[in-house]
């Protein structure tokens, strides 16, 4: 059987970045706009229409050969082209030029540095480090970016290694918490247990509002406490 190809009047795709996927001996390709795949994987780009040139799965993009439906169903368990494109986007191998690859590595490294600058501080001064100092420390640790991981994940993975070379910790999260006034004592006791720093506390007959800073590790426990104790009556807002 002859392979399926694009219709004669179908516009050929140009200026593309290929993402390739291979499984069960079958090869598939999708066509993306340049410099968008990593942004999609890092959740910087969220509109898939700005990533995919077409919601079509190919076996060879340059020749316009489309993937067979039976092969798609065998490998992916579905023939839904958009869902398959999303899977290939997430797990496939990005085909880029050496220049583009170098640019991707540079951009991702810069993103990792920016995450560390934004989410960490020097505990001795309670101030963030300048980007240049973070960058130098990462180079000293021979850090190499991984294009399959988001910048935030890589930044937090490097934090323990950075702590072996410099005083650094995750910056506290600043929260505004509102609960019914009859939960005020319980809330303040829980915040004390979590070693949160209460900046302000005000109460009315019906509601208590607390602004505090807390280590990121305590955020989930605080959120869980509010949901379990107050149900839908309590609210937690991340301010910074």
C-alpha positions in Angstrom: 0.0 0.0 0.0 1.3 3.4 -0.9 2.0 5.8 2.0 -0.5 8.6 2.7 0.9 12.0 1.6 -0.2 15.6 1.8 -2.6 16.6 -1.0 -0.9 18.3 -4.0 -2.4 21.7 -3.1 -1.3 21.4 0.6 1.2 24.0 1.5 4.6 22.5 2.4 5.8 23.3 5.9 8.9 25.4 6.2 11.1 26.9 8.9 10.2 24.1 11.3 11.5 22.4 14.3 11.0 18.6 14.1 10.1 16.5 17.1 10.6 12.8 16.5 9.2 9.8 18.4 10.0 6.1 18.0 8.2 3.1 19.6 7.5 -0.5 18.6 9.7 0.0 15.6 7.4 2.8 14.3 8.7 6.4 13.7 6.6 9.5 13.9 7.3 13.2 13.5 5.4 16.4 14.2 6.2 19.9 12.8 6.6 22.8 15.3 7.5 26.4 15.1 11.2 27.0 16.0 12.1 27.9 19.6 8.7 26.8 21.0 9.1 23.2 22.1 11.3 23.9 25.1 9.0 26.8 26.1 6.0 24.4 25.9 7.8 21.8 28.1 8.7 24.5 30.6 5.1 25.7 30.6 6.2 29.1 29.4 4.2 28.7 26.3 0.7 27.4 27.0 -1.1 27.9 23.7 -0.5 24.8 21.6 -1.5 26.6 18.4 1.6 28.7 18.8 3.7 25.5 19.0 2.3 23.1 16.4 2.5 24.2 12.8 -0.2 21.5 12.2 -2.1 19.1 14.3 -1.0 16.3 12.1 1.3 13.3 12.8 3.7 12.3 10.1 6.2 9.5 9.5 8.2 12.0 7.4 7.5 15.7 7.5 9.8 16.8 4.8 8.2 14.4 2.3 4.7 15.0 3.6 4.1 11.4 4.5 1.3 11.0 7.0 1.2 8.4 9.7 -1.3 5.6 9.2 -4.3 5.4 11.5 -3.7 1.8 12.4 -0.1 2.6 13.5 -1.2 5.5 15.6 -3.8 3.3 17.4 -1.2 0.5 17.9 1.5 2.8 19.4 -0.6 5.4 21.2 -3.9 3.6 21.8 -5.8 6.4 20.0 -6.0 8.1 16.7 -6.7 11.5 18.2 -4.0 13.6 16.4 -3.9 16.4 18.9 -3.5 14.1 21.9 -0.7 12.2 20.1 1.0 15.5 19.2 1.0 16.5 22.9 2.6 13.2 23.8 5.3 13.5 21.2 5.8 17.1 22.3 6.4 15.9 25.8 8.5 12.9 25.2 9.9 13.1 21.7 13.4 14.1 20.5 13.7 17.7 19.3 15.7 18.0 16.0 17.5 21.4 16.0 20.7 22.8 14.5 23.8 23.2 16.5 23.2 27.0 16.7 19.6 26.6 17.9 20.6 23.9 20.4 23.3 26.2 21.9 20.7 29.0 22.1 18.2 26.7 23.8 20.9 25.7 26.4 21.8 29.3 27.0 18.2 30.4 27.4 17.4 27.5 29.8 20.5 28.2 31.8 19.4 31.8 32.2 15.9 30.7 33.3 17.4 28.4 36.0 19.5 31.3 37.2 16.4 33.6 37.3 14.4 31.0 39.3 17.1 30.8 41.9 17.4 34.6 42.1 13.6 34.9 42.6 13.1 32.0 45.0 16.2 32.0 47.2 17.9 34.4 49.6 21.1 34.7 51.5 19.9 33.8 55.1 22.6 36.0 56.6 21.3 39.2 54.8 17.7 38.1 54.0 18.4 39.4 50.5 18.5 37.6 47.1 21.9 37.0 45.4 22.7 38.9 42.2 22.4 36.7 39.1 26.1 36.8 38.4 26.9 35.2 41.7 24.4 32.4 41.1 25.6 31.9 37.6 29.3 31.6 38.7 28.4 29.1 41.4 26.4 26.9 39.0 29.4 27.0 36.6 31.7 26.0 39.5 29.5 23.1 40.2 29.7 22.0 36.5 25.9 22.3 36.2 24.6 21.3 32.8 21.0 22.1 31.8 18.6 19.3 30.9 16.3 20.3 28.1 13.7 17.7 29.1 13.2 19.3 32.6 11.5 22.6 33.4 13.9 25.4 34.7 12.1 25.5 38.1 12.7 21.7 38.7 16.4 22.0 37.8 16.8 25.1 40.0 15.4 23.4 43.0 17.4 20.3 42.4 20.6 22.4 42.4 19.7 24.2 45.6 21.2 21.5 48.0 24.5 21.5 46.0 24.6 25.3 46.1 24.2 25.1 49.9 27.5 23.2 50.1 29.2 26.3 48.6 27.4 29.3 49.9 24.7 30.3 52.5 21.5 30.1 50.6 17.9 28.9 51.3 14.5 29.1 49.7 12.8 32.5 50.4 9.8 32.4 52.6 6.3 32.5 51.1 4.2 35.5 52.2 0.5 34.5 52.8 -2.8 36.1 53.6 -5.1 33.7 55.5 -8.7 34.4 56.2 -10.8 32.1 58.5 -14.0 32.4 60.5 -13.2 34.2 63.8 -13.9 31.1 65.9 -10.9 29.4 64.2 -8.5 32.2 65.1 -6.8 30.5 68.1 -6.4 27.2 66.2 -4.9 29.1 63.2 -2.4 31.0 65.3 -1.4 27.8 67.1 -0.8 26.0 63.8 1.3 28.9 62.4 3.4 28.9 65.6 3.9 25.1 65.1 5.0 25.7 61.5 7.3 28.5 62.7 5.6 31.0 60.5 6.3 34.7 61.2 3.0 36.5 61.8 3.2 40.1 60.3 -0.3 41.2 61.2 -3.5 39.8 62.6 -6.9 41.4 62.7 -10.4 40.2 63.6 -14.0 41.1 63.3 -17.0 39.4 64.8 -17.1 37.0 61.8 -13.6 36.8 60.3 -9.9 36.7 61.2 -7.2 37.8 58.8 -3.6 36.9 59.2 -0.6 38.0 57.1 2.5 35.8 57.6 5.6 34.5 56.0 6.4 30.8 56.0 9.0 28.4 54.7 7.9 26.8 51.4 8.0 23.4 53.1 5.2 24.5 55.5 2.9 25.9 52.9 1.2 22.5 52.1 0.6 21.7 55.7 -0.9 25.2 56.3 -3.2 24.8 53.2 -4.2 21.3 54.4 -5.0 22.6 57.9 -7.2 25.4 56.6 -9.1 23.1 54.2 -9.6 20.3 56.8 -10.5 22.6 59.7 -12.7 25.2 57.9 -13.8 23.5 54.7 -14.8 26.1 52.2 -15.0 28.9 54.8 -11.3 29.5 54.9 -9.1 31.2 52.3 -5.4 31.2 51.6 -3.7 33.6 49.2 -0.1 33.6 48.2 1.1 37.2 48.2 4.7 36.6 47.2 
